[in-house]
């Protein structure tokens, strides 16, 4: 099973893929409305907001956690080199 | 050919070390000596350092592996369900499967490297993702009390973690505390968050 290169989510169904396209390496949640993959900054902001909203973390801590999760993902590796 | 046989052996040894470390960490905690892990894995003490130069390297590899496995289990199981009750029940089932190691992780997290914290957040984020999707819909329908998502989520985790962290008070030594209290944890929490509490 493919996993999203930008957030690590397993993509099982067509609806999990960006623009319903199984040829894409990233998921629907990591795509912009036009189907392109979000940028590093966009993804970091969105992930930080998600952690604050669902888990209530301090914003700075959530930002650091978002980065440390992104560090492991193929889409963002070059940003940490 | 010789090289590939050696490579297979090397991969097998690495696998044995990781599996042994998982069992030992679950049982004795994370500050155990590497010699104990070597003994459990049936490999020489020196070969641990060939694969993992420091205990920290072993820990980081194990945590990342654990995070991936648990994340995948949570994702696959939770995706099938669309009610908060079945989602939380499956959450408990997955936690029960990894209960010993997960309990160690949450009890020693402040002493562990940052990798442990990010593994912890990754695991919780997977659950929180599915939780928030369902709970937002239920709140909109008026079925669940309109409380902040993070408070609803943290109240659930707080309850479950309290039982895991204090399992010696709640269960017998070799018993799964989650299996024993699954029904009551779930029904109590649902009763607390439901808009119309069950009579």
Interface residues (C-beta under 8 A of the other chain):
Chain A: X8 X9 X10 X12 X50 X51 X52 X53 X54 X55 X56 X65 X68 X69 X72
Chain B: X64 X71 X72 X75 X76 X79 X114 X117 X118 X121 X122 X124 X125 X128 X129 X131 X132 X148 X149 X150 X151 X153 X154
